[in-house]
Amino acid sequence: MGLKAWQLRYRILQEREQKQRGNVTLSDGTTKPIQYISSNGLKFHATKDAMLSELYEAVQRDSYYPIKPFHFERDYSWLSYEEIVKKLEQYNWDFSELATK
């Protein structure tokens, strides 16, 4: 398969996976796609960038010295959504604004 065929295959698989995860309706009435479902049943609707910004806050609070955004991006931007959630769970992070039951 050529490059375009692989891109099309990837896009189709992503859309199929999103349909399986579904959508969630928030308390303010907006509907958002579910990005990830954790093992304890939380349905995360926040984007990966929003999750990374939450992780940045957690890492900054835990660090003795300030962490520059460049170093944070180098160390954490490649993490998968699941790994970001696990790291935030290690910090006992409140997921109330990022996920629903």
CNS distance restraints for C-alpha pairs under 8 A (distance, minus, plus):
assign (resid   1 and name CA) (resid   5 and name CA) 5.80 0.50 0.50
assign (resid   1 and name CA) (resid   6 and name CA) 6.63 0.50 0.50
assign (resid   2 and name CA) (resid   6 and name CA) 6.41 0.50 0.50
assign (resid   3 and name CA) (resid   7 and name CA) 6.24 0.50 0.50
assign (resid   4 and name CA) (resid   8 and name CA) 6.08 0.50 0.50
assign (resid   5 and name CA) (resid   9 and name CA) 6.07 0.50 0.50
assign (resid   6 and name CA) (resid  10 and name CA) 6.07 0.50 0.50
assign (resid   7 and name CA) (resid  11 and name CA) 6.17 0.50 0.50
assign (resid   8 and name CA) (resid  12 and name CA) 6.12 0.50 0.50
assign (resid   9 and name CA) (resid  13 and name CA) 6.14 0.50 0.50
assign (resid  10 and name CA) (resid  14 and name CA) 6.12 0.50 0.50
assign (resid  11 and name CA) (resid  15 and name CA) 6.21 0.50 0.50
assign (resid  12 and name CA) (resid  16 and name CA) 6.16 0.50 0.50
assign (resid  13 and name CA) (resid  17 and name CA) 6.08 0.50 0.50
assign (resid  14 and name CA) (resid  18 and name CA) 6.15 0.50 0.50
assign (resid  15 and name CA) (resid  19 and name CA) 6.27 0.50 0.50
assign (resid  16 and name CA) (resid  20 and name CA) 6.44 0.50 0.50
assign (resid  17 and name CA) (resid  21 and name CA) 6.43 0.50 0.50
assign (resid  18 and name CA) (resid  22 and name CA) 6.13 0.50 0.50
assign (resid  18 and name CA) (resid  33 and name CA) 7.48 0.50 0.50
assign (resid  18 and name CA) (resid  34 and name CA) 7.49 0.50 0.50
assign (resid  18 and name CA) (resid  35 and name CA) 7.72 0.50 0.50
assign (resid  21 and name CA) (resid  33 and name CA) 7.81 0.50 0.50
assign (resid  21 and name CA) (resid  34 and name CA) 5.97 0.50 0.50
assign (resid  21 and name CA) (resid  35 and name CA) 7.54 0.50 0.50
assign (resid  21 and name CA) (resid  36 and name CA) 7.62 0.50 0.50
assign (resid  21 and name CA) (resid  37 and name CA) 7.75 0.50 0.50
assign (resid  22 and name CA) (resid  33 and name CA) 6.19 0.50 0.50
assign (resid  22 and name CA) (resid  34 and name CA) 5.99 0.50 0.50
assign (resid  23 and name CA) (resid  31 and name CA) 6.47 0.50 0.50
assign (resid  23 and name CA) (resid  32 and name CA) 5.54 0.50 0.50
assign (resid  23 and name CA) (resid  33 and name CA) 4.24 0.50 0.50
assign (resid  23 and name CA) (resid  34 and name CA) 5.29 0.50 0.50
assign (resid  24 and name CA) (resid  31 and name CA) 5.61 0.50 0.50
assign (resid  24 and name CA) (resid  32 and name CA) 5.51 0.50 0.50
assign (resid  24 and name CA) (resid  33 and name CA) 6.21 0.50 0.50
assign (resid  24 and name CA) (resid  34 and name CA) 6.35 0.50 0.50
assign (resid  24 and name CA) (resid  45 and name CA) 7.47 0.50 0.50
assign (resid  25 and name CA) (resid  29 and name CA) 6.00 0.50 0.50
assign (resid  25 and name CA) (resid  30 and name CA) 5.68 0.50 0.50
assign (resid  25 and name CA) (resid  31 and name CA) 4.38 0.50 0.50
assign (resid  25 and name CA) (resid  32 and name CA) 6.48 0.50 0.50
assign (resid  26 and name CA) (resid  30 and name CA) 5.50 0.50 0.50
assign (resid  26 and name CA) (resid  31 and name CA) 6.23 0.50 0.50
assign (resid  26 and name CA) (resid  32 and name CA) 7.58 0.50 0.50
assign (resid  32 and name CA) (resid  45 and name CA) 6.21 0.50 0.50
assign (resid  33 and name CA) (resid  45 and name CA) 6.02 0.50 0.50
assign (resid  34 and name CA) (resid  43 and name CA) 6.19 0.50 0.50
assign (resid  34 and name CA) (resid  44 and name CA) 5.70 0.50 0.50
assign (resid  34 and name CA) (resid  45 and name CA) 4.64 0.50 0.50
assign (resid  34 and name CA) (resid  46 and name CA) 7.94 0.50 0.50
assign (resid  35 and name CA) (resid  43 and name CA) 7.53 0.50 0.50
assign (resid  35 and name CA) (resid  44 and name CA) 5.61 0.50 0.50
assign (resid  35 and name CA) (resid  45 and name CA) 5.32 0.50 0.50
assign (resid  35 and name CA) (resid  46 and name CA) 6.95 0.50 0.50
assign (resid  35 and name CA) (resid  47 and name CA) 7.01 0.50 0.50
assign (resid  36 and name CA) (resid  43 and name CA) 6.05 0.50 0.50
assign (resid  36 and name CA) (resid  44 and name CA) 5.20 0.50 0.50
assign (resid  36 and name CA) (resid  45 and name CA) 7.25 0.50 0.50
assign (resid  36 and name CA) (resid  81 and name CA) 7.19 0.50 0.50
assign (resid  36 and name CA) (resid  82 and name CA) 7.43 0.50 0.50
assign (resid  37 and name CA) (resid  41 and name CA) 6.21 0.50 0.50
assign (resid  37 and name CA) (resid  42 and name CA) 5.71 0.50 0.50
assign (resid  37 and name CA) (resid  43 and name CA) 4.60 0.50 0.50
assign (resid  37 and name CA) (resid  44 and name CA) 6.13 0.50 0.50
assign (resid  38 and name CA) (resid  42 and name CA) 5.35 0.50 0.50
assign (resid  38 and name CA) (resid  43 and name CA) 6.64 0.50 0.50
assign (resid  38 and name CA) (resid  44 and name CA) 7.78 0.50 0.50
assign (resid  38 and name CA) (resid  82 and name CA) 7.60 0.50 0.50
assign (resid  41 and name CA) (resid 101 and name CA) 6.21 0.50 0.50
assign (resid  42 and name CA) (resid  99 and name CA) 6.02 0.50 0.50
assign (resid  42 and name CA) (resid 100 and name CA) 5.65 0.50 0.50
assign (resid  42 and name CA) (resid 101 and name CA) 4.83 0.50 0.50
assign (resid  43 and name CA) (resid  99 and name CA) 5.22 0.50 0.50
assign (resid  43 and name CA) (resid 100 and name CA) 5.24 0.50 0.50
assign (resid  43 and name CA) (resid 101 and name CA) 5.99 0.50 0.50
assign (resid  44 and name CA) (resid  98 and name CA) 5.87 0.50 0.50
assign (resid  44 and name CA) (resid  99 and name CA) 4.10 0.50 0.50
assign (resid  44 and name CA) (resid 100 and name CA) 6.57 0.50 0.50
assign (resid  45 and name CA) (resid  98 and name CA) 6.12 0.50 0.50
assign (resid  45 and name CA) (resid  99 and name CA) 5.70 0.50 0.50
assign (resid  45 and name CA) (resid 100 and name CA) 7.88 0.50 0.50
assign (resid  46 and name CA) (resid  50 and name CA) 6.00 0.50 0.50
assign (resid  46 and name CA) (resid  51 and name CA) 6.58 0.50 0.50
assign (resid  46 and name CA) (resid  98 and name CA) 5.23 0.50 0.50
assign (resid  46 and name CA) (resid  99 and name CA) 7.07 0.50 0.50
assign (resid  47 and name CA) (resid  51 and name CA) 6.35 0.50 0.50
assign (resid  48 and name CA) (resid  52 and name CA) 6.10 0.50 0.50
assign (resid  48 and name CA) (resid  81 and name CA) 6.39 0.50 0.50
assign (resid  49 and name CA) (resid  53 and name CA) 6.24 0.50 0.50
assign (resid  50 and name CA) (resid  54 and name CA) 6.38 0.50 0.50
assign (resid  51 and name CA) (resid  55 and name CA) 6.21 0.50 0.50
assign (resid  51 and name CA) (resid  81 and name CA) 7.99 0.50 0.50
assign (resid  51 and name CA) (resid  84 and name CA) 7.03 0.50 0.50
assign (resid  51 and name CA) (resid  85 and name CA) 7.83 0.50 0.50
assign (resid  51 and name CA) (resid  98 and name CA) 7.87 0.50 0.50
assign (resid  52 and name CA) (resid  56 and name CA) 6.03 0.50 0.50
assign (resid  52 and name CA) (resid  76 and name CA) 7.78 0.50 0.50
assign (resid  52 and name CA) (resid  77 and name CA) 7.26 0.50 0.50
assign (resid  52 and name CA) (resid  84 and name CA) 7.16 0.50 0.50
assign (resid  53 and name CA) (resid  57 and name CA) 6.41 0.50 0.50
assign (resid  54 and name CA) (resid  58 and name CA) 6.40 0.50 0.50
assign (resid  55 and name CA) (resid  59 and name CA) 6.07 0.50 0.50
assign (resid  55 and name CA) (resid  84 and name CA) 7.21 0.50 0.50
assign (resid  55 and name CA) (resid  87 and name CA) 7.58 0.50 0.50
assign (resid  55 and name CA) (resid  88 and name CA) 6.22 0.50 0.50
assign (resid  56 and name CA) (resid  60 and name CA) 6.01 0.50 0.50
assign (resid  56 and name CA) (resid  72 and name CA) 7.10 0.50 0.50
assign (resid  57 and name CA) (resid  61 and name CA) 6.20 0.50 0.50
assign (resid  58 and name CA) (resid  62 and name CA) 6.27 0.50 0.50
assign (resid  58 and name CA) (resid  88 and name CA) 7.38 0.50 0.50
assign (resid  58 and name CA) (resid  91 and name CA) 6.86 0.50 0.50
assign (resid  58 and name CA) (resid  93 and name CA) 7.93 0.50 0.50
assign (resid  59 and name CA) (resid  63 and name CA) 6.04 0.50 0.50
assign (resid  60 and name CA) (resid  65 and name CA) 7.96 0.50 0.50
assign (resid  60 and name CA) (resid  66 and name CA) 6.23 0.50 0.50
assign (resid  60 and name CA) (resid  67 and name CA) 6.29 0.50 0.50
assign (resid  63 and name CA) (resid  67 and name CA) 7.46 0.50 0.50
assign (resid  67 and name CA) (resid  71 and name CA) 6.69 0.50 0.50
assign (resid  67 and name CA) (resid  72 and name CA) 6.68 0.50 0.50
assign (resid  68 and name CA) (resid  72 and name CA) 6.40 0.50 0.50
assign (resid  69 and name CA) (resid  73 and name CA) 6.05 0.50 0.50
assign (resid  70 and name CA) (resid  74 and name CA) 6.20 0.50 0.50
assign (resid  71 and name CA) (resid  75 and name CA) 6.18 0.50 0.50
assign (resid  72 and name CA) (resid  76 and name CA) 5.79 0.50 0.50
assign (resid  72 and name CA) (resid  77 and name CA) 7.41 0.50 0.50
assign (resid  73 and name CA) (resid  77 and name CA) 4.82 0.50 0.50
assign (resid  73 and name CA) (resid  78 and name CA) 7.95 0.50 0.50
assign (resid  74 and name CA) (resid  78 and name CA) 7.75 0.50 0.50
assign (resid  79 and name CA) (resid  83 and name CA) 5.90 0.50 0.50
assign (resid  79 and name CA) (resid  84 and name CA) 6.32 0.50 0.50
assign (resid  80 and name CA) (resid  84 and name CA) 6.33 0.50 0.50
assign (resid  81 and name CA) (resid  85 and name CA) 6.33 0.50 0.50
assign (resid  82 and name CA) (resid  86 and name CA) 6.30 0.50 0.50
assign (resid  83 and name CA) (resid  87 and name CA) 6.18 0.50 0.50
assign (resid  84 and name CA) (resid  88 and name CA) 6.23 0.50 0.50
assign (resid  85 and name CA) (resid  89 and name CA) 6.12 0.50 0.50
assign (resid  86 and name CA) (resid  90 and name CA) 6.37 0.50 0.50
assign (resid  87 and name CA) (resid  91 and name CA) 6.80 0.50 0.50
assign (resid  88 and name CA) (resid  92 and name CA) 6.44 0.50 0.50
assign (resid  88 and name CA) (resid  93 and name CA) 5.44 0.50 0.50
assign (resid  89 and name CA) (resid  93 and name CA) 5.70 0.50 0.50
assign (resid  95 and name CA) (resid  99 and name CA) 5.68 0.50 0.50
assign (resid  96 and name CA) (resid 100 and name CA) 6.79 0.50 0.50
